[in-house]
Amino acid sequence: MIDDKNQNGWNEYSRLVLNELQRLNDSYQLLREDLNELRTELAKKDITNLSKWKESVDEVFSPSQMKELKNDVENLKSFKTTAVTIFAVIQFIMATIIALSKYFFK
């Protein structure tokens, strides 16, 4: 008789545990579906925001203008390097002329 009571108690307890596990699984599935929906909505918003940003940038600055500006900046960098180099060479020549003039015209 005690074994039958324990067996009935265990059956009832295991049924409660299984029901709770099923409820938790259902809740988990709902949360997972909600999360997937949120991810989809965020992705759509990101795409929309990026499209709007691109349109506003294109209104102000076209890709061909960006490329031209990039080329201009590269040209200015090379000009700067050339100008600094020429200035350094001229400074060296001037310093040499001044030193030689002091040496020869004492």
QUIGI-V577245 format. One record per residue. N is the residue number from 1. D_FIRST is the distance of its C-alpha to the first C-alpha in whole Angstrom. Layout:
N|D_FIRST  N|D_FIRST
This chain:
1|0  2|4  3|5  4|5  5|6  6|9  7|10  8|11  9|12  10|14  11|15  12|17  13|18  14|20  15|21  16|23  17|24  18|26  19|27  20|29  21|30  22|31  23|33  24|34  25|36  26|37  27|39  28|40  29|42  30|43  31|45  32|46  33|48  34|49  35|51  36|52  37|54  38|55  39|57  40|58  41|60  42|61  43|63  44|64  45|66  46|67  47|69  48|70  49|71  50|73  51|75  52|76  53|77  54|79  55|81  56|82  57|83  58|85  59|87  60|88  61|88  62|88  63|87  64|91  65|92  66|89  67|90  68|94  69|93  70|91  71|94  72|96  73|94  74|94  75|98  76|99  77|97  78|99  79|102  80|101  81|100  82|104  83|105  84|104  85|105  86|109  87|109  88|108  89|111  90|113  91|112  92|113  93|116  94|117  95|116  96|118  97|121  98|121  99|121  100|124  101|126  102|126  103|127  104|130  105|131  106|131
